[in-house]
Structures are given as C-alpha cells and as structure tokens.
Amino acid sequence: MRQQFKPYTKVALLHDIGVSAIPLTDSSNGLLECNFVSVTASSRNNNLDSGNFFVVAASSIASVGKTENSIYPAAAMLLNSSALTSGVPGGVASTEKGVVELLLPDTDRVSTIYVSQHKAQQTFFMINYGQVFTGNALRDYQRPKGN
C-alpha cells in the first residue's frame, strides 16, 4: 500500500496571543476538507522569546472545553491557568523549533484550524495541508516515464 499526497501551503503572520482561524483552501480558494495538516513556526526576528509555544486546534472535531464560539487561546492551556481545557484535538509545540502535525482518520476532516501562541510576538506560521490517500498501484503504468 502506497500513500499519495496533494499538498497545499499557506503562511500566516500572527502578532498577538489571540486565537486566529486559518481556512484551509484549495487553488480556487474553496474550503478543502483535509486529513493532514502540519504547522511550523518561525519568528520574524532573531530574538525569539524563549519559552513561547503555540497551539493548533482542529475546527471540525468536537471536544471538551471547545465549542464553535469558544476556542481557548494558548495561554489557557497552561496548567496554572484559571481556564479549564480538556481534550482539545490538536497539538502544542515550541515556537522555537516545534512542529504540530495532524493526520486524521477517514471519519474526520478539517477545513479550518485555530492557531494561538502563548506570548505576543511576530511569528510566521508555515502551514502544509491536504489530503493523504492510498494510491492505485494498477495505474502506475499510465504515469509518464520520461525519455
């Protein structure tokens, strides 16, 4: 069994600690139902604030502590925070060198992600997303082989 992937990319520049909704769109700007999302962060300047982290949450998957109109920012994920969050489907990574990857099962798809960072700073978020699927080995002979 061989997997194939049609990738799309997006770059978002975030400045504050609020939650930003980032739609995952195809080349015609329509929402794309994705089963794979990867988010990497990079500071706009060389003075990355040590200890900063970011949270990526999937919009379309139900969870405790998250409703359609209430998404907690990264600051609420800290254990000493007064906000109670639990079971948020997504990931947390260091802004300095972390990556959050979501590889969803066939029953789940996401067309919008929520991104939030713990400390306010200008940070680029590089997002790779798309649909991973099993290829058809019987059609390999139809692919161009070159001269």
C-alpha positions in Angstrom: 0.0 0.0 0.0 1.4 3.3 -1.1 0.2 6.7 0.2 0.0 9.8 -2.0 -0.4 13.4 -1.1 -1.6 16.5 -2.9 0.0 19.3 -0.9 -1.2 22.9 -0.4 0.7 25.6 1.6 -0.1 28.8 3.4 1.9 31.3 5.5 0.2 33.2 8.3 1.8 36.1 10.3 0.5 36.4 13.8 1.3 39.2 16.3 -0.7 38.6 19.4 -1.9 35.8 21.7 -5.5 35.7 20.4 -6.9 32.8 18.5 -6.7 33.0 14.7 -8.9 31.0 12.4 -7.0 29.9 9.3 -9.1 28.5 6.5 -7.5 25.6 4.5 -8.3 26.4 0.9 -7.5 24.8 -2.5 -6.1 26.7 -5.5 -9.6 28.0 -6.4 -10.0 29.5 -2.8 -12.7 26.9 -1.8 -12.5 25.2 1.5 -10.6 21.9 1.4 -11.6 19.0 3.6 -8.1 17.9 4.8 -6.9 14.8 6.6 -3.3 16.1 7.0 -2.1 19.4 8.5 1.4 20.4 9.5 2.2 23.7 11.2 5.8 25.1 11.8 6.6 28.4 13.5 9.4 30.9 12.8 9.9 34.3 14.5 10.1 37.3 12.3 13.2 38.5 14.1 16.2 36.6 15.5 15.1 37.4 19.1 12.7 34.5 19.7 11.2 34.8 23.1 12.4 31.7 24.9 9.6 29.6 26.3 7.0 30.6 23.8 4.7 27.9 22.4 1.8 27.6 20.0 -1.4 25.6 19.9 -3.1 24.2 16.8 -6.7 23.0 17.2 -8.9 21.4 14.5 -12.1 23.2 14.0 -14.5 20.5 12.9 -13.8 17.9 15.6 -15.9 18.1 18.8 -14.1 18.3 22.1 -14.5 19.2 25.7 -13.6 22.8 26.6 -14.1 24.0 23.0 -17.3 24.9 21.3 -18.0 26.5 17.9 -17.9 30.0 19.5 -15.4 29.4 22.3 -11.8 28.5 21.4 -9.3 28.9 24.2 -6.0 30.7 23.4 -2.7 29.1 24.1 -2.4 30.9 27.4 -5.4 29.0 28.7 -3.6 25.7 28.1 -1.2 26.3 31.0 -1.8 24.1 34.0 -1.9 27.0 36.3 -4.4 28.9 34.2 -7.9 29.6 35.6 -9.4 28.4 32.3 -10.2 24.7 32.2 -9.5 22.9 29.0 -9.5 19.3 28.3 -9.4 17.1 25.2 -8.7 19.8 22.7 -7.9 17.9 19.4 -4.8 19.3 18.0 -1.2 19.8 19.2 1.2 22.0 21.1 4.8 22.8 20.0 7.6 25.1 20.9 7.7 28.3 18.7 11.5 28.0 18.6 11.6 24.6 16.8 8.4 22.8 17.1 6.0 21.2 14.5 2.4 20.2 15.0 1.1 17.5 12.7 -2.4 16.3 12.4 -3.0 13.1 10.5 -6.7 12.4 10.8 -8.7 9.2 10.3 -11.1 8.7 7.4 -14.0 9.7 9.5 -12.6 13.2 10.4 -11.7 16.1 8.1 -10.8 19.7 8.9 -11.2 22.8 6.7 -10.2 25.4 9.3 -7.5 25.4 12.0 -7.2 27.6 15.0 -3.7 28.8 15.9 -2.7 30.7 19.0 0.7 31.5 20.6 1.4 31.9 24.3 3.4 35.1 24.1 2.8 38.1 21.9 5.5 38.3 19.2 5.5 38.5 15.4 5.7 34.9 14.2 5.3 33.3 10.8 3.3 30.0 10.8 4.0 27.8 7.8 1.1 25.5 7.1 1.3 22.4 4.8 -2.0 20.7 4.4 -4.0 18.5 2.0 -5.4 15.0 1.5 -3.3 11.9 2.0 -4.8 8.9 0.3 -3.9 5.4 -0.9 -2.6 5.2 -4.5 -3.7 2.8 -7.1 -0.7 0.6 -8.0 -2.6 -0.8 -11.1 -2.5 2.7 -12.7 1.3 3.1 -12.3 1.9 2.1 -15.9 -0.1 5.1 -17.1 2.3 7.6 -15.4 4.8 9.3 -17.7 8.2 7.6 -17.5 10.3 10.1 -19.4 12.7 9.5 -22.3 
